[in-house]
Amino acid sequence: MSDFNETTDQRLSDLEIKASFTEDLLDQLNLTIYRQQQQIDDLIRVVADLRKQLPESGAPGSGQAIVNERPPHY
């Protein structure tokens, strides 16, 4: 019966160690996700600001005219 208790104690100890590592990994992943979401939010703001700087399509001097112009090296 002593071997059974030692085996059970060892298995329990192993599971506790694995649970601890799993909790640490989960905390690290959560922090990574939080930082990535902050970066995504920042990029969304930057794209929105850049879109505000674009001229309205169809207006004189809009992006459509630029597409049809030849580059200066031609």
C-alpha positions in Angstrom: 0.0 0.0 0.0 3.0 2.3 0.6 4.0 2.1 -3.1 0.5 3.1 -4.1 0.6 6.2 -1.8 4.1 7.2 -3.1 2.9 6.8 -6.7 -0.2 8.8 -6.0 1.8 11.5 -4.2 4.3 11.6 -7.1 1.5 11.8 -9.7 -0.2 14.5 -7.7 3.0 16.5 -7.4 3.6 16.2 -11.1 0.1 17.4 -11.8 0.6 20.4 -9.5 3.8 21.3 -11.3 2.1 21.0 -14.7 -0.8 23.2 -13.4 1.6 25.8 -12.2 3.4 25.9 -15.6 0.1 26.0 -17.4 -1.1 29.0 -15.3 2.2 30.8 -16.0 1.9 30.2 -19.7 -1.7 31.3 -19.7 -0.7 34.6 -17.9 2.0 35.1 -20.6 -0.4 34.5 -23.4 -3.0 36.8 -21.9 -0.3 39.6 -21.7 0.7 38.9 -25.3 -2.9 39.1 -26.4 -3.5 42.4 -24.5 -0.4 44.0 -26.0 -1.4 42.8 -29.5 -4.9 44.3 -29.0 -3.3 47.6 -28.0 -1.2 47.5 -31.2 -4.3 46.7 -33.3 -6.2 49.6 -31.7 -3.3 51.9 -32.4 -3.1 50.8 -36.1 -6.8 51.3 -36.5 -6.5 54.8 -35.3 -3.6 55.5 -37.6 -5.5 54.1 -40.6 -8.5 56.2 -39.7 -6.3 59.3 -39.5 -4.7 58.5 -42.9 -8.1 58.0 -44.5 -9.2 61.4 -43.2 -6.1 62.9 -45.0 -7.1 61.3 -48.4 -9.0 63.5 -50.8 -12.6 62.6 -51.6 -12.9 60.3 -54.6 -14.1 62.0 -57.7 -13.0 65.4 -56.6 -10.5 67.3 -58.8 -7.0 66.3 -57.9 -8.2 63.1 -56.3 -6.3 59.8 -56.2 -7.8 58.8 -59.5 -5.9 61.6 -61.3 -2.7 60.5 -59.7 -3.1 57.0 -60.9 -3.5 58.1 -64.5 -0.4 60.4 -64.4 2.9 59.2 -65.7 5.8 59.1 -63.2 8.4 61.8 -63.6 11.1 59.4 -65.0 9.1 58.9 -68.2 
